[in-house]
């Protein structure tokens, strides 16, 4: 599963959560989730590790470990969501979706555990999800990606 699929899955869980999402479509949720997680509209640069680090720094490693591990995902409280994300980030996220902050927190309570769980089949965030976006080549593994090869060739030959 790649990061786009993980964010898409998060958007689905957010949309099906207890939050009032009637006036919001899944594509808007996808985009807003990407932004909340420091990514762009296409889920490039999304960083799930910051969520895990924030949980660990807030002495919530038990929650992080359950999401990363293969056991049942621990629930996260609204207070803990507010601990992971700054008030400003949550306000921007709520504004982007035209939803109340209470509703976005409800949605995040359902979306985040699923996203982290799917991104960490072996107990850690899959390193393949952390590879640079298409077009940026930093290692031989990046070069072996067919999309990167196409971009490299277009750069060399001056064609798109």
Secondary structure, 3 states (H helix, E strand, C coil): CCHHHHHHHHHHHHHCCCCCCCCCCHHHHHHHHHHHCCCCCCCCCCCCHHHHHHHHHCCCHHHHHHHHCCCCCCCCCHHHHHHHCCHHHHHHHHHHHCCCHHHHHHHHHHHHHHHHHHHCCCCCCCHHHHCCCCCCCCCHHHHHCHHHHHHHHHHHHCCC
